Amino acid sequence: MANQKLDRLDKQILKLIADDARIPFLEVARVCNVSGAAIHQRIQKLTNLGVLKGSQFIIDPEKIGYETCAYIGLNLKNPESFDKVVEKLREMPEVVECHYTTGNYDLFIKIYAQNNHHLLNIIHDKLQPLGLARSESIISFHSAIDRQLPVTDFPVEDDVCPSF
């Protein structure tokens, strides 16, 4: 999808809410020197454009008993079964990401398991029956960087808010 037409006010709002998703809209309005209604309208516009995809609390998997994070490259026996395999992966709560990729794998997934034994069960009991030719697992010991794409320089339409 092409870049959306965003102005400096949009950019400033995105930066503020990305830094603190719980910031009150009235605080955003104060910082941007516009009305609270203007912020509500801009948030709605950004949501309608698909720039904002809702809000959520981030749960730390380790704190709720999922101590193993793994990335698994999947090669399908039958590449025409992509859609069917992805639908089955959606039904597995341990699968938190699934990517179509270039390179060595047909699909690349991220999963959380309670421990290595649970990971083995997921691979053997849930993934292998999907019709895999092979899979390759990489266990993550620790995430050194885990962030959203920062709101930095991107083209803007006008100078509604002073730059920051």
C-alpha positions as CSV (number, residue, x, y, z in Angstrom):
1,M,0.0,0.0,0.0
2,A,1.3,3.5,-0.9
3,N,2.2,6.0,1.8
4,Q,-0.9,7.8,3.2
5,K,-1.1,11.6,3.0
6,L,-0.2,12.7,6.5
7,D,0.6,16.2,7.7
8,R,2.7,17.4,10.6
9,L,-0.2,17.2,13.1
10,D,-0.8,13.6,12.1
11,K,2.9,12.9,12.6
12,Q,3.0,14.6,16.0
13,I,-0.1,12.7,17.2
14,L,1.5,9.4,16.0
15,K,4.7,10.2,17.9
16,L,2.9,11.1,21.1
17,I,0.6,8.1,21.2
18,A,3.4,5.7,20.1
19,D,5.5,6.9,23.0
20,D,2.5,6.5,25.5
21,A,-0.6,4.8,24.2
22,R,-2.4,5.8,27.4
23,I,-1.8,9.6,27.0
24,P,-5.1,11.4,27.3
25,F,-6.4,13.0,24.0
26,L,-6.7,16.3,25.9
27,E,-3.0,16.1,26.7
28,V,-2.2,15.4,23.0
29,A,-4.4,18.4,22.1
30,R,-2.5,20.6,24.5
31,V,0.9,19.6,23.2
32,C,-0.3,20.1,19.6
33,N,-2.1,23.3,20.4
34,V,-5.4,22.2,18.9
35,S,-8.8,21.2,20.3
36,G,-9.6,17.8,21.8
37,A,-12.2,17.4,19.1
38,A,-9.5,17.9,16.5
39,I,-7.5,15.1,18.0
40,H,-10.5,12.8,18.1
41,Q,-11.1,13.5,14.4
42,R,-7.5,12.9,13.5
43,I,-7.3,9.6,15.5
44,Q,-10.5,8.5,13.6
45,K,-8.9,9.5,10.3
46,L,-5.7,7.6,11.1
47,T,-7.7,4.6,12.0
48,N,-9.8,4.8,8.9
49,L,-6.7,5.0,6.7
50,G,-5.3,1.9,8.4
51,V,-2.3,3.8,9.9
52,L,-3.5,3.0,13.4
53,K,-4.6,-0.6,14.0
54,G,-6.3,-0.3,17.3
55,S,-4.7,-0.4,20.8
56,Q,-3.9,-3.2,23.1
57,F,-2.1,-4.1,26.2
58,I,1.1,-6.1,25.7
59,I,1.3,-9.3,27.8
60,D,4.7,-10.6,28.6
61,P,4.5,-14.3,27.6
62,E,7.2,-15.3,30.1
63,K,5.2,-13.8,33.0
64,I,2.2,-16.1,32.2
65,G,4.2,-19.3,31.8
66,Y,5.4,-19.2,28.2
67,E,9.2,-19.3,28.7
68,T,10.2,-20.5,25.2
69,C,10.1,-18.3,22.1
70,A,10.9,-20.0,18.8
71,Y,11.0,-19.0,15.2
72,I,10.3,-21.9,12.8
73,G,10.8,-21.9,9.1
74,L,8.3,-24.2,7.4
75,N,8.6,-25.9,4.0
76,L,5.3,-27.4,2.7
77,K,5.1,-30.6,0.8
78,N,2.4,-29.1,-1.3
79,P,2.9,-25.3,-1.8
80,E,-0.7,-25.0,-3.1
81,S,-1.9,-25.7,0.5
82,F,-0.7,-22.3,1.7
83,D,-4.1,-20.9,2.6
84,K,-5.2,-24.1,4.3
85,V,-2.0,-24.3,6.4
86,V,-2.3,-20.6,7.4
87,E,-5.9,-21.2,8.5
88,K,-4.7,-24.1,10.7
89,L,-1.9,-22.0,12.1
90,R,-4.5,-19.3,13.0
91,E,-6.2,-21.9,15.2
92,M,-3.0,-22.5,17.2
93,P,-2.9,-20.0,20.1
94,E,0.9,-20.5,20.4
95,V,1.5,-19.1,16.9
96,V,1.7,-15.3,17.2
97,E,3.1,-14.4,13.8
98,C,3.1,-16.0,10.4
99,H,5.0,-14.6,7.4
100,Y,5.1,-15.6,3.7
101,T,8.8,-15.3,2.9
102,T,11.4,-15.5,0.2
103,G,14.4,-17.7,0.6
104,N,14.7,-21.0,2.3
105,Y,11.1,-21.3,3.7
106,D,7.6,-21.1,2.4
107,L,6.4,-19.7,5.8
108,F,8.1,-18.4,8.8
109,I,6.3,-18.4,12.2
110,K,6.9,-17.2,15.7
111,I,5.5,-19.2,18.5
112,Y,5.6,-19.3,22.3
113,A,5.7,-22.5,24.3
114,Q,5.7,-23.1,28.0
115,N,9.1,-24.9,27.8
116,N,11.2,-27.0,25.4
117,H,9.0,-30.1,25.9
118,H,5.9,-28.1,25.0
119,L,7.7,-26.8,21.9
120,L,8.5,-30.4,20.9
121,N,4.8,-31.3,21.3
122,I,3.7,-28.3,19.2
123,I,6.1,-29.3,16.4
124,H,5.3,-33.0,16.5
125,D,1.6,-32.9,17.2
126,K,0.4,-29.6,15.6
127,L,2.9,-28.6,12.9
128,Q,4.0,-31.9,11.3
129,P,0.4,-33.0,10.5
130,L,0.0,-29.8,8.4
131,G,2.0,-31.5,5.6
132,L,5.5,-30.2,6.1
133,A,8.3,-31.4,4.0
134,R,10.6,-30.1,6.7
135,S,10.9,-27.4,9.4
136,E,13.8,-25.6,11.0
137,S,13.5,-24.2,14.5
138,I,15.5,-21.3,16.1
139,I,15.0,-20.7,19.8
140,S,15.3,-17.1,21.0
141,F,17.1,-16.7,24.3
142,H,16.2,-13.1,24.7
143,S,14.8,-10.2,22.6
144,A,17.5,-7.5,22.4
145,I,15.2,-5.1,20.5
146,D,11.4,-5.3,20.6
147,R,9.7,-2.2,19.4
148,Q,7.4,-0.7,16.9
149,L,8.7,1.2,13.9
150,P,9.5,4.6,15.3
151,V,7.7,7.7,14.1
152,T,10.5,9.5,12.4
153,D,11.0,11.5,9.2
154,F,8.4,10.8,6.5
155,P,6.9,13.1,4.0
156,V,4.2,15.4,5.3
157,E,1.7,17.6,3.5
158,D,1.8,20.9,5.4
159,D,3.0,22.6,8.6
160,V,-0.1,22.3,10.8
161,C,2.1,21.7,13.9
162,P,5.6,22.9,14.4
163,S,8.2,20.2,13.8
164,F,9.5,18.2,16.7
